[in-house]
């Protein structure tokens, strides 16, 4: 059972209503005797909280998760908006969700992250790494090695290496399959390759993926640029040693209920 004595509320700076939702949460937690504060950025904690509440969309959660890494502090993602694949509850459900949490009914949901390391860069991602063209040239040439063998060399728009969590994000838009979050796997999805037979591949989570750039290539971690590979530069992507921990409540939709809601499945 998660004992909650200290909480940070992290509202999106891009949505005006996020701050008022955070203030509602602050008032509720204060009445429950929980020490809580609203933070505009995730600081390096000298005295870490027991829980971080993000208020916004998946982007707000991804930013908080990256800032907290490698600390496995639980995050309760509260949704403002329409998509939010990773949310635990909607903004209008915040007080009920916090009641469940303070009563010890929160459920920990551990999600693997990826670690990417290359010349001058080291970053982690909850959803995916994407290797794409730069502003000067959108076309890239890549050589991909997985495990102990070469997958192949190809030109195109790039490649996405995703976690099961990220299979419903960029990888899905690029034609990749949906993976259950519990699967111990890494998903590799080529982006518009100039070889029609090159398809998405699901790999064991223990395998490493090495990508070598044939020309200058931009590296994105959860959508944010983290480095540029020069021609001949390589990045090694593997499972990160630490995870992101999401906090769920009893009313959080399960996988297929979420897919029916978000993707319009019948």
Secondary structure as GFF3:
##gff-version 3
##sequence-region A 1 266
A	DSSP	beta_strand	6	11	.	.	.	ID=ss1
A	DSSP	alpha_helix	16	31	.	.	.	ID=ss2
A	DSSP	beta_strand	35	38	.	.	.	ID=ss3
A	DSSP	beta_strand	51	56	.	.	.	ID=ss4
A	DSSP	alpha_helix	58	68	.	.	.	ID=ss5
A	DSSP	beta_strand	74	79	.	.	.	ID=ss6
A	DSSP	beta_strand	89	90	.	.	.	ID=ss7
A	DSSP	three_ten_helix	91	93	.	.	.	ID=ss8
A	DSSP	alpha_helix	94	102	.	.	.	ID=ss9
A	DSSP	beta_strand	107	111	.	.	.	ID=ss10
A	DSSP	beta_strand	114	118	.	.	.	ID=ss11
A	DSSP	beta_strand	121	125	.	.	.	ID=ss12
A	DSSP	beta_strand	128	132	.	.	.	ID=ss13
A	DSSP	beta_strand	140	146	.	.	.	ID=ss14
A	DSSP	beta_strand	149	156	.	.	.	ID=ss15
A	DSSP	beta_strand	158	163	.	.	.	ID=ss16
A	DSSP	three_ten_helix	165	168	.	.	.	ID=ss17
A	DSSP	alpha_helix	170	173	.	.	.	ID=ss18
A	DSSP	beta_strand	185	191	.	.	.	ID=ss19
A	DSSP	beta_strand	201	204	.	.	.	ID=ss20
A	DSSP	beta_strand	209	213	.	.	.	ID=ss21
A	DSSP	beta_strand	217	221	.	.	.	ID=ss22
A	DSSP	beta_strand	224	229	.	.	.	ID=ss23
A	DSSP	beta_strand	234	239	.	.	.	ID=ss24
A	DSSP	beta_strand	244	248	.	.	.	ID=ss25
A	DSSP	alpha_helix	255	263	.	.	.	ID=ss26
###
